[in-house]
């Protein structure tokens, strides 16, 4: 046993030297060498343009409409709100069944919004500017998971919506039919986020064909 340990102690330095030699062959340039040829970035200063106040608890999610003026937010106060970010006015407020509204999304046309949370469901509603109208009564359920809804996103249409859940699955459904068209399995635990691939994908993500 002592002889074996002695041999390993003699071999270890040479192996370490060879490893360093191989590692030295891999990098083309050091980071500081690349940085010498780059222009210094301009100073970036973030300024607050608008502050939207109105939720009674933590804001858990937000999504912009494509015109970059309207946005939808969901909060721990059990409400989803559509805002005019220029005027900071609330345009529409929907009270949900659960307090934790974790996810929300704006449809491409801006006529439909979706949200959901700890009630395991994704609800879709059509925002209205009539304050006397009961929005909660008009919302439609798209899909129901066996655990909380963590994320939702519309596809390129106002009808089809993708959802992710703590039950380890993703689903694709249509809110007009109120049913799930496809289910995607592959994760071993909670799915926390989803997005549509714009072009190519890397090998560390799950990609499903719809």
C-alpha positions, 0 to 999 in steps of 0.5 A: 500500500505504501509503495502504491501511494509513493508511486502515485505521488511521483506520477501526480506532478507529471500528470498535473504538468501535462494537464496544464500544457493541454489547457494552455493549448485551448484558449486563443487569447486571454480576456485582458488581451481581447479587452485591449482592442475594445472601445470603452463602453459609454456610461449607462445611467438608468432613469425612472420614467414612470412609476405605476402604483396600485397593486396591494402586494408584490408584483410577480409578473409583467408583460408588454404589449408590442406597442410598448405603451400598454402592459399587464401585471399580476400580483400577490394581491390576487389581481391582474391589471392592464396599464397605460404606462404613459399616463400610469392609469389603470385601464382594466383590473381583474380579481382572480380566485387566488391571491398569488397570480404568478403569471400573465401575458399579453396577446399579439393583438392586445385584445386578450390577456391571460393570467394564472397562479396557485389555483393551477389554472390559466384564465383568459379575458378580454380587457374592457374600459367599462369600469362597471363591467364585471371582468371576473365573470367573463374570464375563461379557463384554458387549461388546468394543471395538477400544480401551480401555474408558473408561466404563460405565453401566447403563440403568434395568435390570440387564440393559442396559449402555452402554459408551464406548471409546477407539475413538471409539464407544459401545455398548449391550449385554445381559450375559445375551446377551453381545452388542452391541445398538447401536453409536453413532458420531460422535466423531472420537477417544476417548470418555471419558465417557457418561451418560443424559440425564435430560430436555433436552440442549444442542447441544454434546453428541452424543445418540443414540436407543437 
